[in-house]
Amino acid sequence: MKRKWFFIVPLAIMAMVLFAVIGGDVVMRLWNWLLPPLFGWRHITFWQALGLLTLCRILFGGSRWRSPGRYNFRRRMQMRAGCEPRTPEQREQFRQRMREFFGFSPSACESKAH
């Protein structure tokens, strides 16, 4: 088991460094290619691009230690409960509420049936 970690840890560190270098370079090149000609903003350095990438990750990426599956699990359970089979009376009540909400009158065939 120790031998396995001996290879995995350095590879993981190298992968993170490689991701940071490639990500920073991509952000820097895109920024310097698009924003100065379009908006007249200044060019940025690699370190500024890496900081911008980190800031975007913090603001928009969330964090890994926050259990993201909990919200998704609750949402899936609510969706599943809404899709369960309904009795004919429940279906008709649902249709009626939707008609009232959207302002539709009953169709011609439904008005003849009542």
Phi and psi in radians as a Rosetta constraint file:
Dihedral C 1 N 2 CA 2 C 2 CIRCULARHARMONIC -1.098 0.35
Dihedral N 2 CA 2 C 2 N 3 CIRCULARHARMONIC -0.604 0.35
Dihedral C 2 N 3 CA 3 C 3 CIRCULARHARMONIC -1.151 0.35
Dihedral N 3 CA 3 C 3 N 4 CIRCULARHARMONIC -0.635 0.35
Dihedral C 3 N 4 CA 4 C 4 CIRCULARHARMONIC -1.113 0.35
Dihedral N 4 CA 4 C 4 N 5 CIRCULARHARMONIC -0.820 0.35
Dihedral C 4 N 5 CA 5 C 5 CIRCULARHARMONIC -1.121 0.35
Dihedral N 5 CA 5 C 5 N 6 CIRCULARHARMONIC -0.514 0.35
Dihedral C 5 N 6 CA 6 C 6 CIRCULARHARMONIC -1.054 0.35
Dihedral N 6 CA 6 C 6 N 7 CIRCULARHARMONIC -0.544 0.35
Dihedral C 6 N 7 CA 7 C 7 CIRCULARHARMONIC -1.658 0.35
Dihedral N 7 CA 7 C 7 N 8 CIRCULARHARMONIC -0.578 0.35
Dihedral C 7 N 8 CA 8 C 8 CIRCULARHARMONIC -1.256 0.35
Dihedral N 8 CA 8 C 8 N 9 CIRCULARHARMONIC -0.750 0.35
Dihedral C 8 N 9 CA 9 C 9 CIRCULARHARMONIC -1.079 0.35
Dihedral N 9 CA 9 C 9 N 10 CIRCULARHARMONIC -0.874 0.35
Dihedral C 9 N 10 CA 10 C 10 CIRCULARHARMONIC -1.098 0.35
Dihedral N 10 CA 10 C 10 N 11 CIRCULARHARMONIC -0.623 0.35
Dihedral C 10 N 11 CA 11 C 11 CIRCULARHARMONIC -1.151 0.35
Dihedral N 11 CA 11 C 11 N 12 CIRCULARHARMONIC -0.684 0.35
Dihedral C 11 N 12 CA 12 C 12 CIRCULARHARMONIC -1.144 0.35
Dihedral N 12 CA 12 C 12 N 13 CIRCULARHARMONIC -0.731 0.35
Dihedral C 12 N 13 CA 13 C 13 CIRCULARHARMONIC -1.113 0.35
Dihedral N 13 CA 13 C 13 N 14 CIRCULARHARMONIC -0.759 0.35
Dihedral C 13 N 14 CA 14 C 14 CIRCULARHARMONIC -1.107 0.35
Dihedral N 14 CA 14 C 14 N 15 CIRCULARHARMONIC -0.670 0.35
Dihedral C 14 N 15 CA 15 C 15 CIRCULARHARMONIC -1.141 0.35
Dihedral N 15 CA 15 C 15 N 16 CIRCULARHARMONIC -0.711 0.35
Dihedral C 15 N 16 CA 16 C 16 CIRCULARHARMONIC -1.150 0.35
Dihedral N 16 CA 16 C 16 N 17 CIRCULARHARMONIC -0.736 0.35
Dihedral C 16 N 17 CA 17 C 17 CIRCULARHARMONIC -1.122 0.35
Dihedral N 17 CA 17 C 17 N 18 CIRCULARHARMONIC -0.762 0.35
Dihedral C 17 N 18 CA 18 C 18 CIRCULARHARMONIC -1.098 0.35
Dihedral N 18 CA 18 C 18 N 19 CIRCULARHARMONIC -0.713 0.35
Dihedral C 18 N 19 CA 19 C 19 CIRCULARHARMONIC -1.090 0.35
Dihedral N 19 CA 19 C 19 N 20 CIRCULARHARMONIC -0.743 0.35
Dihedral C 19 N 20 CA 20 C 20 CIRCULARHARMONIC -1.129 0.35
Dihedral N 20 CA 20 C 20 N 21 CIRCULARHARMONIC -0.750 0.35
Dihedral C 20 N 21 CA 21 C 21 CIRCULARHARMONIC -1.152 0.35
Dihedral N 21 CA 21 C 21 N 22 CIRCULARHARMONIC -0.840 0.35
Dihedral C 21 N 22 CA 22 C 22 CIRCULARHARMONIC -1.165 0.35
Dihedral N 22 CA 22 C 22 N 23 CIRCULARHARMONIC -0.779 0.35
Dihedral C 22 N 23 CA 23 C 23 CIRCULARHARMONIC -1.073 0.35
Dihedral N 23 CA 23 C 23 N 24 CIRCULARHARMONIC -0.787 0.35
Dihedral C 23 N 24 CA 24 C 24 CIRCULARHARMONIC -1.095 0.35
Dihedral N 24 CA 24 C 24 N 25 CIRCULARHARMONIC -0.715 0.35
Dihedral C 24 N 25 CA 25 C 25 CIRCULARHARMONIC -1.162 0.35
Dihedral N 25 CA 25 C 25 N 26 CIRCULARHARMONIC -0.721 0.35
Dihedral C 25 N 26 CA 26 C 26 CIRCULARHARMONIC -1.119 0.35
Dihedral N 26 CA 26 C 26 N 27 CIRCULARHARMONIC -0.792 0.35
Dihedral C 26 N 27 CA 27 C 27 CIRCULARHARMONIC -1.085 0.35
Dihedral N 27 CA 27 C 27 N 28 CIRCULARHARMONIC -0.761 0.35
Dihedral C 27 N 28 CA 28 C 28 CIRCULARHARMONIC -1.080 0.35
Dihedral N 28 CA 28 C 28 N 29 CIRCULARHARMONIC -0.824 0.35
Dihedral C 28 N 29 CA 29 C 29 CIRCULARHARMONIC -1.130 0.35
Dihedral N 29 CA 29 C 29 N 30 CIRCULARHARMONIC -0.742 0.35
Dihedral C 29 N 30 CA 30 C 30 CIRCULARHARMONIC -1.125 0.35
Dihedral N 30 CA 30 C 30 N 31 CIRCULARHARMONIC -0.764 0.35
Dihedral C 30 N 31 CA 31 C 31 CIRCULARHARMONIC -1.053 0.35
Dihedral N 31 CA 31 C 31 N 32 CIRCULARHARMONIC -0.900 0.35
Dihedral C 31 N 32 CA 32 C 32 CIRCULARHARMONIC -1.196 0.35
Dihedral N 32 CA 32 C 32 N 33 CIRCULARHARMONIC -0.395 0.35
Dihedral C 32 N 33 CA 33 C 33 CIRCULARHARMONIC -1.452 0.35
Dihedral N 33 CA 33 C 33 N 34 CIRCULARHARMONIC -0.676 0.35
Dihedral C 33 N 34 CA 34 C 34 CIRCULARHARMONIC -1.691 0.35
Dihedral N 34 CA 34 C 34 N 35 CIRCULARHARMONIC -0.900 0.35
Dihedral C 34 N 35 CA 35 C 35 CIRCULARHARMONIC -1.293 0.35
Dihedral N 35 CA 35 C 35 N 36 CIRCULARHARMONIC -0.705 0.35
Dihedral C 35 N 36 CA 36 C 36 CIRCULARHARMONIC -1.082 0.35
Dihedral N 36 CA 36 C 36 N 37 CIRCULARHARMONIC -0.767 0.35
Dihedral C 36 N 37 CA 37 C 37 CIRCULARHARMONIC -1.213 0.35
Dihedral N 37 CA 37 C 37 N 38 CIRCULARHARMONIC -0.615 0.35
Dihedral C 37 N 38 CA 38 C 38 CIRCULARHARMONIC -1.353 0.35
Dihedral N 38 CA 38 C 38 N 39 CIRCULARHARMONIC -0.800 0.35
Dihedral C 38 N 39 CA 39 C 39 CIRCULARHARMONIC -2.047 0.35
Dihedral N 39 CA 39 C 39 N 40 CIRCULARHARMONIC -0.085 0.35
Dihedral C 39 N 40 CA 40 C 40 CIRCULARHARMONIC 1.357 0.35
Dihedral N 40 CA 40 C 40 N 41 CIRCULARHARMONIC 0.321 0.35
Dihedral C 40 N 41 CA 41 C 41 CIRCULARHARMONIC -1.356 0.35
Dihedral N 41 CA 41 C 41 N 42 CIRCULARHARMONIC 2.821 0.35
Dihedral C 41 N 42 CA 42 C 42 CIRCULARHARMONIC -1.291 0.35
Dihedral N 42 CA 42 C 42 N 43 CIRCULARHARMONIC 2.782 0.35
Dihedral C 42 N 43 CA 43 C 43 CIRCULARHARMONIC -1.285 0.35
Dihedral N 43 CA 43 C 43 N 44 CIRCULARHARMONIC 2.682 0.35
Dihedral C 43 N 44 CA 44 C 44 CIRCULARHARMONIC -2.054 0.35
Dihedral N 44 CA 44 C 44 N 45 CIRCULARHARMONIC 2.775 0.35
Dihedral C 44 N 45 CA 45 C 45 CIRCULARHARMONIC -1.560 0.35
Dihedral N 45 CA 45 C 45 N 46 CIRCULARHARMONIC 3.038 0.35
Dihedral C 45 N 46 CA 46 C 46 CIRCULARHARMONIC -1.057 0.35
Dihedral N 46 CA 46 C 46 N 47 CIRCULARHARMONIC -0.749 0.35
Dihedral C 46 N 47 CA 47 C 47 CIRCULARHARMONIC -1.181 0.35
Dihedral N 47 CA 47 C 47 N 48 CIRCULARHARMONIC -0.627 0.35
Dihedral C 47 N 48 CA 48 C 48 CIRCULARHARMONIC -1.163 0.35
Dihedral N 48 CA 48 C 48 N 49 CIRCULARHARMONIC -0.671 0.35
Dihedral C 48 N 49 CA 49 C 49 CIRCULARHARMONIC -1.141 0.35
Dihedral N 49 CA 49 C 49 N 50 CIRCULARHARMONIC -0.696 0.35
Dihedral C 49 N 50 CA 50 C 50 CIRCULARHARMONIC -1.143 0.35
Dihedral N 50 CA 50 C 50 N 51 CIRCULARHARMONIC -0.685 0.35
Dihedral C 50 N 51 CA 51 C 51 CIRCULARHARMONIC -1.121 0.35
Dihedral N 51 CA 51 C 51 N 52 CIRCULARHARMONIC -0.698 0.35
Dihedral C 51 N 52 CA 52 C 52 CIRCULARHARMONIC -1.132 0.35
Dihedral N 52 CA 52 C 52 N 53 CIRCULARHARMONIC -0.713 0.35
Dihedral C 52 N 53 CA 53 C 53 CIRCULARHARMONIC -1.091 0.35
Dihedral N 53 CA 53 C 53 N 54 CIRCULARHARMONIC -0.739 0.35
Dihedral C 53 N 54 CA 54 C 54 CIRCULARHARMONIC -1.142 0.35
Dihedral N 54 CA 54 C 54 N 55 CIRCULARHARMONIC -0.754 0.35
Dihedral C 54 N 55 CA 55 C 55 CIRCULARHARMONIC -1.074 0.35
Dihedral N 55 CA 55 C 55 N 56 CIRCULARHARMONIC -0.753 0.35
Dihedral C 55 N 56 CA 56 C 56 CIRCULARHARMONIC -1.114 0.35
Dihedral N 56 CA 56 C 56 N 57 CIRCULARHARMONIC -0.649 0.35
Dihedral C 56 N 57 CA 57 C 57 CIRCULARHARMONIC -1.122 0.35
Dihedral N 57 CA 57 C 57 N 58 CIRCULARHARMONIC -0.721 0.35
Dihedral C 57 N 58 CA 58 C 58 CIRCULARHARMONIC -1.182 0.35
Dihedral N 58 CA 58 C 58 N 59 CIRCULARHARMONIC -0.798 0.35
Dihedral C 58 N 59 CA 59 C 59 CIRCULARHARMONIC -1.293 0.35
Dihedral N 59 CA 59 C 59 N 60 CIRCULARHARMONIC -0.726 0.35
Dihedral C 59 N 60 CA 60 C 60 CIRCULARHARMONIC -1.959 0.35
Dihedral N 60 CA 60 C 60 N 61 CIRCULARHARMONIC -0.288 0.35
Dihedral C 60 N 61 CA 61 C 61 CIRCULARHARMONIC -1.584 0.35
Dihedral N 61 CA 61 C 61 N 62 CIRCULARHARMONIC -0.279 0.35
Dihedral C 61 N 62 CA 62 C 62 CIRCULARHARMONIC 1.293 0.35
Dihedral N 62 CA 62 C 62 N 63 CIRCULARHARMONIC -2.870 0.35
Dihedral C 62 N 63 CA 63 C 63 CIRCULARHARMONIC -2.288 0.35
Dihedral N 63 CA 63 C 63 N 64 CIRCULARHARMONIC 2.618 0.35
Dihedral C 63 N 64 CA 64 C 64 CIRCULARHARMONIC -1.288 0.35
Dihedral N 64 CA 64 C 64 N 65 CIRCULARHARMONIC -0.505 0.35
Dihedral C 64 N 65 CA 65 C 65 CIRCULARHARMONIC -1.384 0.35
Dihedral N 65 CA 65 C 65 N 66 CIRCULARHARMONIC -0.136 0.35
Dihedral C 65 N 66 CA 66 C 66 CIRCULARHARMONIC -1.489 0.35
Dihedral N 66 CA 66 C 66 N 67 CIRCULARHARMONIC 2.074 0.35
Dihedral C 66 N 67 CA 67 C 67 CIRCULARHARMONIC -1.106 0.35
Dihedral N 67 CA 67 C 67 N 68 CIRCULARHARMONIC 1.680 0.35
Dihedral C 67 N 68 CA 68 C 68 CIRCULARHARMONIC -1.235 0.35
Dihedral N 68 CA 68 C 68 N 69 CIRCULARHARMONIC -0.382 0.35
Dihedral C 68 N 69 CA 69 C 69 CIRCULARHARMONIC -1.256 0.35
Dihedral N 69 CA 69 C 69 N 70 CIRCULARHARMONIC -0.380 0.35
Dihedral C 69 N 70 CA 70 C 70 CIRCULARHARMONIC -1.128 0.35
Dihedral N 70 CA 70 C 70 N 71 CIRCULARHARMONIC -0.841 0.35
Dihedral C 70 N 71 CA 71 C 71 CIRCULARHARMONIC -1.120 0.35
Dihedral N 71 CA 71 C 71 N 72 CIRCULARHARMONIC -0.776 0.35
Dihedral C 71 N 72 CA 72 C 72 CIRCULARHARMONIC -1.087 0.35
Dihedral N 72 CA 72 C 72 N 73 CIRCULARHARMONIC -0.671 0.35
Dihedral C 72 N 73 CA 73 C 73 CIRCULARHARMONIC -1.118 0.35
Dihedral N 73 CA 73 C 73 N 74 CIRCULARHARMONIC -0.795 0.35
Dihedral C 73 N 74 CA 74 C 74 CIRCULARHARMONIC -1.078 0.35
Dihedral N 74 CA 74 C 74 N 75 CIRCULARHARMONIC -0.758 0.35
Dihedral C 74 N 75 CA 75 C 75 CIRCULARHARMONIC -1.100 0.35
Dihedral N 75 CA 75 C 75 N 76 CIRCULARHARMONIC -0.739 0.35
Dihedral C 75 N 76 CA 76 C 76 CIRCULARHARMONIC -1.108 0.35
Dihedral N 76 CA 76 C 76 N 77 CIRCULARHARMONIC -0.691 0.35
Dihedral C 76 N 77 CA 77 C 77 CIRCULARHARMONIC -1.157 0.35
Dihedral N 77 CA 77 C 77 N 78 CIRCULARHARMONIC -0.668 0.35
Dihedral C 77 N 78 CA 78 C 78 CIRCULARHARMONIC -1.148 0.35
Dihedral N 78 CA 78 C 78 N 79 CIRCULARHARMONIC -0.734 0.35
Dihedral C 78 N 79 CA 79 C 79 CIRCULARHARMONIC -1.118 0.35
Dihedral N 79 CA 79 C 79 N 80 CIRCULARHARMONIC -0.727 0.35
Dihedral C 79 N 80 CA 80 C 80 CIRCULARHARMONIC -1.121 0.35
Dihedral N 80 CA 80 C 80 N 81 CIRCULARHARMONIC -0.703 0.35
Dihedral C 80 N 81 CA 81 C 81 CIRCULARHARMONIC -1.132 0.35
Dihedral N 81 CA 81 C 81 N 82 CIRCULARHARMONIC -0.602 0.35
Dihedral C 81 N 82 CA 82 C 82 CIRCULARHARMONIC -1.276 0.35
Dihedral N 82 CA 82 C 82 N 83 CIRCULARHARMONIC -0.323 0.35
Dihedral C 82 N 83 CA 83 C 83 CIRCULARHARMONIC -1.744 0.35
Dihedral N 83 CA 83 C 83 N 84 CIRCULARHARMONIC 0.081 0.35
Dihedral C 83 N 84 CA 84 C 84 CIRCULARHARMONIC -1.161 0.35
Dihedral N 84 CA 84 C 84 N 85 CIRCULARHARMONIC 2.676 0.35
Dihedral C 84 N 85 CA 85 C 85 CIRCULARHARMONIC -1.053 0.35
Dihedral N 85 CA 85 C 85 N 86 CIRCULARHARMONIC 2.457 0.35
Dihedral C 85 N 86 CA 86 C 86 CIRCULARHARMONIC -1.999 0.35
Dihedral N 86 CA 86 C 86 N 87 CIRCULARHARMONIC 2.744 0.35
Dihedral C 86 N 87 CA 87 C 87 CIRCULARHARMONIC -1.319 0.35
Dihedral N 87 CA 87 C 87 N 88 CIRCULARHARMONIC 2.807 0.35
Dihedral C 87 N 88 CA 88 C 88 CIRCULARHARMONIC -1.004 0.35
Dihedral N 88 CA 88 C 88 N 89 CIRCULARHARMONIC -0.615 0.35
Dihedral C 88 N 89 CA 89 C 89 CIRCULARHARMONIC -1.167 0.35
Dihedral N 89 CA 89 C 89 N 90 CIRCULARHARMONIC -0.695 0.35
Dihedral C 89 N 90 CA 90 C 90 CIRCULARHARMONIC -1.160 0.35
Dihedral N 90 CA 90 C 90 N 91 CIRCULARHARMONIC -0.692 0.35
Dihedral C 90 N 91 CA 91 C 91 CIRCULARHARMONIC -1.099 0.35
Dihedral N 91 CA 91 C 91 N 92 CIRCULARHARMONIC -0.756 0.35
Dihedral C 91 N 92 CA 92 C 92 CIRCULARHARMONIC -1.149 0.35
Dihedral N 92 CA 92 C 92 N 93 CIRCULARHARMONIC -0.703 0.35
Dihedral C 92 N 93 CA 93 C 93 CIRCULARHARMONIC -1.107 0.35
Dihedral N 93 CA 93 C 93 N 94 CIRCULARHARMONIC -0.711 0.35
Dihedral C 93 N 94 CA 94 C 94 CIRCULARHARMONIC -1.094 0.35
Dihedral N 94 CA 94 C 94 N 95 CIRCULARHARMONIC -0.805 0.35
Dihedral C 94 N 95 CA 95 C 95 CIRCULARHARMONIC -1.042 0.35
Dihedral N 95 CA 95 C 95 N 96 CIRCULARHARMONIC -0.732 0.35
Dihedral C 95 N 96 CA 96 C 96 CIRCULARHARMONIC -1.103 0.35
Dihedral N 96 CA 96 C 96 N 97 CIRCULARHARMONIC -0.767 0.35
Dihedral C 96 N 97 CA 97 C 97 CIRCULARHARMONIC -1.110 0.35
Dihedral N 97 CA 97 C 97 N 98 CIRCULARHARMONIC -0.670 0.35
Dihedral C 97 N 98 CA 98 C 98 CIRCULARHARMONIC -1.154 0.35
Dihedral N 98 CA 98 C 98 N 99 CIRCULARHARMONIC -0.719 0.35
Dihedral C 98 N 99 CA 99 C 99 CIRCULARHARMONIC -1.064 0.35
Dihedral N 99 CA 99 C 99 N 100 CIRCULARHARMONIC -0.787 0.35
Dihedral C 99 N 100 CA 100 C 100 CIRCULARHARMONIC -1.136 0.35
Dihedral N 100 CA 100 C 100 N 101 CIRCULARHARMONIC -0.718 0.35
Dihedral C 100 N 101 CA 101 C 101 CIRCULARHARMONIC -1.123 0.35
Dihedral N 101 CA 101 C 101 N 102 CIRCULARHARMONIC -0.774 0.35
Dihedral C 101 N 102 CA 102 C 102 CIRCULARHARMONIC -1.579 0.35
Dihedral N 102 CA 102 C 102 N 103 CIRCULARHARMONIC -0.033 0.35
Dihedral C 102 N 103 CA 103 C 103 CIRCULARHARMONIC 1.352 0.35
Dihedral N 103 CA 103 C 103 N 104 CIRCULARHARMONIC 0.465 0.35
Dihedral C 103 N 104 CA 104 C 104 CIRCULARHARMONIC -1.635 0.35
Dihedral N 104 CA 104 C 104 N 105 CIRCULARHARMONIC 2.496 0.35
Dihedral C 104 N 105 CA 105 C 105 CIRCULARHARMONIC -1.551 0.35
Dihedral N 105 CA 105 C 105 N 106 CIRCULARHARMONIC 2.806 0.35
Dihedral C 105 N 106 CA 106 C 106 CIRCULARHARMONIC -1.076 0.35
Dihedral N 106 CA 106 C 106 N 107 CIRCULARHARMONIC 2.597 0.35
Dihedral C 106 N 107 CA 107 C 107 CIRCULARHARMONIC -1.207 0.35
Dihedral N 107 CA 107 C 107 N 108 CIRCULARHARMONIC 2.925 0.35
Dihedral C 107 N 108 CA 108 C 108 CIRCULARHARMONIC -1.070 0.35
Dihedral N 108 CA 108 C 108 N 109 CIRCULARHARMONIC -0.745 0.35
Dihedral C 108 N 109 CA 109 C 109 CIRCULARHARMONIC -1.204 0.35
Dihedral N 109 CA 109 C 109 N 110 CIRCULARHARMONIC -0.560 0.35
Dihedral C 109 N 110 CA 110 C 110 CIRCULARHARMONIC -1.293 0.35
Dihedral N 110 CA 110 C 110 N 111 CIRCULARHARMONIC -0.610 0.35
Dihedral C 110 N 111 CA 111 C 111 CIRCULARHARMONIC -1.228 0.35
Dihedral N 111 CA 111 C 111 N 112 CIRCULARHARMONIC -0.531 0.35
Dihedral C 111 N 112 CA 112 C 112 CIRCULARHARMONIC -1.247 0.35
Dihedral N 112 CA 112 C 112 N 113 CIRCULARHARMONIC -0.592 0.35
Dihedral C 112 N 113 CA 113 C 113 CIRCULARHARMONIC -1.228 0.35
Dihedral N 113 CA 113 C 113 N 114 CIRCULARHARMONIC -0.492 0.35
